[in-house]
Structure formats: structure tokens, C-alpha cells
Amino acid sequence: ADPIVDSLNKNSPDREYYKRIDGIKKEVVIESNPKAKSYGYHLKKSLAEIGNVSLHFLEAGDKFLNQI
């Protein structure tokens, strides 16, 4: 493991750093990719969206009942 790469990965939760050896230039390059969001992140996000939708339905239902 490389201490520089480890430090970058620890301090950047949204990016993943790795070393790549460039055979043509004969040098080591540190590159990064955006890190994929975890399953839990997507699950919470979709549950939050479902929660918002049901809340809107409830509000619409209350307004409808109040008009009767």
C-alpha cells in the first residue's frame, strides 16, 4: 500500500485514488475516479423520495376532505 494514495483515499470520501504505472513515460501516476455511492445511500435517497410523494398525497387528501 502507498501512504500517499491511502491518505488521499481517506481524505476524499467521494473519490477513489489509485496508482497507475505509465510504461511509455516510465513513471508512476496517481489517478482518481468518482467513487460509486453505496447501496445504503441510494436506498435512503429513494426512501426519502417515496416519503415525499406519500406526504403530498396525504396533504392533497386532507385538502379534498376539507372542501366537502
Distance bins in CASP14 RR format, pairs under 12 A and 6 or more apart:
PFRMAT RR
TARGET T0000
AUTHOR 0000-0000-0000
RMODE 2
METHOD distances of the structure
MODEL  1
1 7 0 0 0 0 0 1 0 0 0 0 0
1 8 0 0 0 0 0 1 0 0 0 0 0
1 9 0 0 0 0 1 0 0 0 0 0 0
1 10 0 0 0 0 0 1 0 0 0 0 0
1 17 0 0 0 0 0 1 0 0 0 0 0
1 18 0 0 0 0 0 1 0 0 0 0 0
1 19 0 0 0 0 1 0 0 0 0 0 0
2 8 0 0 0 0 1 0 0 0 0 0 0
2 9 0 0 0 0 1 0 0 0 0 0 0
2 17 0 0 0 0 1 0 0 0 0 0 0
2 18 0 0 0 0 1 0 0 0 0 0 0
2 19 1 0 1 0 0 0 0 0 0 0 0
2 20 0 0 0 0 0 1 0 0 0 0 0
2 21 0 0 0 0 0 1 0 0 0 0 0
2 28 0 0 0 0 1 0 0 0 0 0 0
2 30 0 0 0 0 1 0 0 0 0 0 0
3 9 0 0 0 0 0 1 0 0 0 0 0
3 10 0 0 0 0 0 1 0 0 0 0 0
3 17 0 0 0 0 0 1 0 0 0 0 0
3 19 0 0 0 0 0 1 0 0 0 0 0
3 30 0 0 0 0 0 1 0 0 0 0 0
4 10 0 0 0 0 0 1 0 0 0 0 0
4 11 0 0 0 0 0 1 0 0 0 0 0
4 17 0 0 0 0 1 0 0 0 0 0 0
4 18 0 0 0 0 0 1 0 0 0 0 0
4 19 0 0 0 0 1 0 0 0 0 0 0
4 28 0 0 0 0 0 1 0 0 0 0 0
4 29 0 0 0 0 0 1 0 0 0 0 0
4 30 1 0 0 1 0 0 0 0 0 0 0
4 32 0 0 0 0 0 1 0 0 0 0 0
5 11 0 0 0 0 0 1 0 0 0 0 0
5 12 0 0 0 0 0 1 0 0 0 0 0
5 15 0 0 0 0 0 1 0 0 0 0 0
5 16 0 0 0 0 1 0 0 0 0 0 0
5 17 1 0 1 0 0 0 0 0 0 0 0
5 18 1 0 0 1 0 0 0 0 0 0 0
5 19 1 0 1 0 0 0 0 0 0 0 0
5 20 0 0 0 0 0 1 0 0 0 0 0
5 28 0 0 0 0 0 1 0 0 0 0 0
5 29 0 0 0 0 0 1 0 0 0 0 0
5 30 1 0 0 1 0 0 0 0 0 0 0
5 31 0 0 0 0 1 0 0 0 0 0 0
5 32 0 0 0 0 1 0 0 0 0 0 0
6 12 0 0 0 0 0 1 0 0 0 0 0
6 16 0 0 0 0 0 1 0 0 0 0 0
6 17 0 0 0 0 1 0 0 0 0 0 0
6 18 0 0 0 0 0 1 0 0 0 0 0
6 19 0 0 0 0 0 1 0 0 0 0 0
6 30 0 0 0 0 0 1 0 0 0 0 0
7 17 0 0 0 0 1 0 0 0 0 0 0
7 30 0 0 0 0 0 1 0 0 0 0 0
8 14 0 0 0 0 0 1 0 0 0 0 0
8 15 1 0 0 1 0 0 0 0 0 0 0
8 16 0 0 0 0 1 0 0 0 0 0 0
8 17 1 0 1 0 0 0 0 0 0 0 0
8 18 0 0 0 0 1 0 0 0 0 0 0
8 19 0 0 0 0 0 1 0 0 0 0 0
8 30 1 0 0 1 0 0 0 0 0 0 0
8 31 0 0 0 0 0 1 0 0 0 0 0
8 32 1 0 0 1 0 0 0 0 0 0 0
8 35 0 0 0 0 0 1 0 0 0 0 0
9 15 1 0 0 1 0 0 0 0 0 0 0
9 16 1 0 0 1 0 0 0 0 0 0 0
9 17 1 0 1 0 0 0 0 0 0 0 0
9 18 0 0 0 0 1 0 0 0 0 0 0
9 19 0 0 0 0 0 1 0 0 0 0 0
9 30 0 0 0 0 0 1 0 0 0 0 0
9 32 0 0 0 0 1 0 0 0 0 0 0
9 33 0 0 0 0 0 1 0 0 0 0 0
9 35 0 0 0 0 1 0 0 0 0 0 0
10 16 0 0 0 0 0 1 0 0 0 0 0
10 17 0 0 0 0 1 0 0 0 0 0 0
11 17 0 0 0 0 1 0 0 0 0 0 0
11 32 0 0 0 0 0 1 0 0 0 0 0
12 30 0 0 0 0 0 1 0 0 0 0 0
12 32 1 0 0 1 0 0 0 0 0 0 0
12 33 0 0 0 0 0 1 0 0 0 0 0
12 34 0 0 0 0 1 0 0 0 0 0 0
12 35 0 0 0 0 1 0 0 0 0 0 0
13 34 0 0 0 0 0 1 0 0 0 0 0
13 35 1 0 0 1 0 0 0 0 0 0 0
13 36 0 0 0 0 0 1 0 0 0 0 0
13 37 0 0 0 0 0 1 0 0 0 0 0
13 38 0 0 0 0 0 1 0 0 0 0 0
13 41 0 0 0 0 0 1 0 0 0 0 0
14 32 0 0 0 0 1 0 0 0 0 0 0
14 33 0 0 0 0 0 1 0 0 0 0 0
14 34 1 0 0 1 0 0 0 0 0 0 0
14 35 1 0 1 0 0 0 0 0 0 0 0
14 36 0 0 0 0 1 0 0 0 0 0 0
14 37 0 0 0 0 1 0 0 0 0 0 0
14 38 0 0 0 0 0 1 0 0 0 0 0
14 41 0 0 0 0 0 1 0 0 0 0 0
15 30 0 0 0 0 0 1 0 0 0 0 0
15 31 0 0 0 0 0 1 0 0 0 0 0
15 32 1 0 1 0 0 0 0 0 0 0 0
15 33 1 0 0 1 0 0 0 0 0 0 0
15 34 1 0 1 0 0 0 0 0 0 0 0
15 35 1 0 1 0 0 0 0 0 0 0 0
15 36 0 0 0 0 0 1 0 0 0 0 0
16 30 0 0 0 0 0 1 0 0 0 0 0
16 31 0 0 0 0 1 0 0 0 0 0 0
16 32 1 0 0 1 0 0 0 0 0 0 0
16 33 1 0 1 0 0 0 0 0 0 0 0
16 34 1 0 0 1 0 0 0 0 0 0 0
16 35 1 0 1 0 0 0 0 0 0 0 0
16 36 0 0 0 0 1 0 0 0 0 0 0
16 37 0 0 0 0 0 1 0 0 0 0 0
17 29 0 0 0 0 0 1 0 0 0 0 0
17 30 1 0 1 0 0 0 0 0 0 0 0
17 31 1 0 0 1 0 0 0 0 0 0 0
17 32 1 0 1 0 0 0 0 0 0 0 0
17 33 0 0 0 0 1 0 0 0 0 0 0
17 34 0 0 0 0 0 1 0 0 0 0 0
17 35 0 0 0 0 1 0 0 0 0 0 0
18 28 0 0 0 0 0 1 0 0 0 0 0
18 29 0 0 0 0 1 0 0 0 0 0 0
18 30 1 0 0 1 0 0 0 0 0 0 0
18 31 1 0 0 1 0 0 0 0 0 0 0
18 32 1 0 0 1 0 0 0 0 0 0 0
18 33 1 0 0 1 0 0 0 0 0 0 0
18 35 0 0 0 0 0 1 0 0 0 0 0
19 27 0 0 0 0 0 1 0 0 0 0 0
19 28 1 0 1 0 0 0 0 0 0 0 0
19 29 1 0 0 1 0 0 0 0 0 0 0
19 30 1 0 1 0 0 0 0 0 0 0 0
19 31 1 0 0 1 0 0 0 0 0 0 0
19 32 0 0 0 0 0 1 0 0 0 0 0
20 27 0 0 0 0 1 0 0 0 0 0 0
20 28 1 0 0 1 0 0 0 0 0 0 0
20 29 1 0 1 0 0 0 0 0 0 0 0
20 30 1 0 0 1 0 0 0 0 0 0 0
20 31 1 0 1 0 0 0 0 0 0 0 0
20 32 0 0 0 0 0 1 0 0 0 0 0
20 33 0 0 0 0 0 1 0 0 0 0 0
21 27 1 0 0 1 0 0 0 0 0 0 0
21 28 1 0 1 0 0 0 0 0 0 0 0
21 29 1 0 0 1 0 0 0 0 0 0 0
21 30 0 0 0 0 0 1 0 0 0 0 0
21 31 0 0 0 0 0 1 0 0 0 0 0
22 28 1 0 0 1 0 0 0 0 0 0 0
22 29 1 0 1 0 0 0 0 0 0 0 0
22 30 0 0 0 0 0 1 0 0 0 0 0
22 31 0 0 0 0 0 1 0 0 0 0 0
23 29 0 0 0 0 1 0 0 0 0 0 0
35 41 0 0 0 0 0 1 0 0 0 0 0
36 42 0 0 0 0 1 0 0 0 0 0 0
37 43 0 0 0 0 0 1 0 0 0 0 0
37 44 0 0 0 0 0 1 0 0 0 0 0
37 45 0 0 0 0 1 0 0 0 0 0 0
37 46 0 0 0 0 0 1 0 0 0 0 0
38 44 0 0 0 0 1 0 0 0 0 0 0
38 45 0 0 0 0 0 1 0 0 0 0 0
39 45 0 0 0 0 0 1 0 0 0 0 0
39 46 0 0 0 0 0 1 0 0 0 0 0
40 46 0 0 0 0 1 0 0 0 0 0 0
40 47 0 0 0 0 1 0 0 0 0 0 0
40 48 0 0 0 0 0 1 0 0 0 0 0
41 47 0 0 0 0 0 1 0 0 0 0 0
41 48 0 0 0 0 0 1 0 0 0 0 0
42 48 0 0 0 0 0 1 0 0 0 0 0
42 49 0 0 0 0 0 1 0 0 0 0 0
43 49 0 0 0 0 0 1 0 0 0 0 0
43 50 0 0 0 0 0 1 0 0 0 0 0
44 50 0 0 0 0 0 1 0 0 0 0 0
44 51 0 0 0 0 0 1 0 0 0 0 0
45 51 0 0 0 0 0 1 0 0 0 0 0
45 52 0 0 0 0 0 1 0 0 0 0 0
46 52 0 0 0 0 0 1 0 0 0 0 0
46 53 0 0 0 0 0 1 0 0 0 0 0
47 53 0 0 0 0 0 1 0 0 0 0 0
47 54 0 0 0 0 0 1 0 0 0 0 0
48 54 0 0 0 0 0 1 0 0 0 0 0
48 55 0 0 0 0 0 1 0 0 0 0 0
49 55 0 0 0 0 0 1 0 0 0 0 0
49 56 0 0 0 0 0 1 0 0 0 0 0
50 56 0 0 0 0 0 1 0 0 0 0 0
50 57 0 0 0 0 0 1 0 0 0 0 0
51 57 0 0 0 0 1 0 0 0 0 0 0
51 58 0 0 0 0 1 0 0 0 0 0 0
52 58 0 0 0 0 0 1 0 0 0 0 0
52 59 0 0 0 0 0 1 0 0 0 0 0
53 59 0 0 0 0 0 1 0 0 0 0 0
53 60 0 0 0 0 0 1 0 0 0 0 0
54 60 0 0 0 0 0 1 0 0 0 0 0
54 61 0 0 0 0 0 1 0 0 0 0 0
55 61 0 0 0 0 0 1 0 0 0 0 0
55 62 0 0 0 0 0 1 0 0 0 0 0
56 62 0 0 0 0 0 1 0 0 0 0 0
56 63 0 0 0 0 0 1 0 0 0 0 0
57 63 0 0 0 0 0 1 0 0 0 0 0
57 64 0 0 0 0 0 1 0 0 0 0 0
58 64 0 0 0 0 0 1 0 0 0 0 0
58 65 0 0 0 0 0 1 0 0 0 0 0
59 65 0 0 0 0 0 1 0 0 0 0 0
59 66 0 0 0 0 0 1 0 0 0 0 0
60 66 0 0 0 0 0 1 0 0 0 0 0
60 67 0 0 0 0 0 1 0 0 0 0 0
61 67 0 0 0 0 1 0 0 0 0 0 0
61 68 0 0 0 0 0 1 0 0 0 0 0
62 68 0 0 0 0 0 1 0 0 0 0 0
END
